[in-house]
Amino acid sequence: MSLFCLKELEQSQMGLTTDELHSRIANAGHEAPVQRTLQREFLEFEKRGITISTSRKRHRITQKQENLHGFMTFMRAMSLDPVYSRHFFGDLDARRGADYFAGRADVIKLFYEIFDAIINHRLLTFDYTPQSDITLLRMKLRSKFQHTDAKVIPVRLLPRFLVTSGNSFLVLGEYYEKKTFYKNHFAKPKSRHYELRGIGKLAQAEVTKPLLDLNPLEIYRNSVQVWAGGKEYELELEEFWYDGGKPLRKKRKVNGEDEILSLAAASLGRIRIINPPEALKVRAHAIGLPQDLIFRFE
């Protein structure tokens, strides 16, 4: 109910009176609280850092960076709540969340629609703008030969988990790919995840039964910082952490090329990948990383 209240206050440009908010809560199927309870909710929002402006007895949440940070603090508390924690995976950092969603006007609505769909097993449809430069390039090339959009992908997803890891905020779920042009003719679902800031035109669809056994702990078991997708690799790393010290060699499994390359690049030469596979060399060249900084060839 609290997340619904925040969503309604965010979406109402003219603001809502307490009576109007009370009616919307009841009409949405939530247990309608007494007005005194709503006032206590407002105080709790304020404690989390969410400022609710009031003018002529109408309340609304303004689109400010401070309110965005407050909302991320609210979502972090929700992710730690025993009632809801099973729907989250990873650690939700309020500061990173505020930076991640900076400039977006409907963040609370985005979280509400996804989280409500997770709880009630509702399908979501949305347009997705890939956050990977490589994927965007592939889409642009494909659009030259097929009647497809060069910028967005239409997605039909049954969301199962909200995933927060490092600097990424993801929704993990069951993706339904259109099999033919016939209505409701989809292939069997596959496990996919999508960056939240790439999601647009989000809408809920019908209720459906989950079919996949998704275990985030298993899916992200080899995550270094932010799981970016791609092939799983077992690599040998050479690490220098102290001036004049002997390098340490470790073997490590990682999920995806971008993740390990970003870690090596950020170390500024303190982590190098020994005899990298061809795919990593190609990806490093594509994104402009100097090979002498991140690789060691023997």
Buried (B, 14 or more C-beta within 10 A) or exposed (E): BBBBBBBBBBBBEEBBEBEBBBEBBEEEEEEBBEEEEBEEBBEEBEEBBBEBEEEEEBBBBEEEEEBBBBBBBBBBBBBEEEEBEEBBBBEBBBEBBBBBBEEEEBBBBBBBBBBBBBEEBBBBBBBBBBBBEBBBEEBEEEEEEEEBEEEBBEBBBBBBBBBBBBEBBBBBBBBBEEEEEEEEEEEEBEBBBBBBBBBEEBEBEEEEEEEBEBEBEEBBEBBBBBBBBBEEBEBBBBBBEEEEEEBEEEEBEBBBBBBBBBBBBEBEEEBBBBEBBEEBBEBBEEBEBEBEBBBBEE
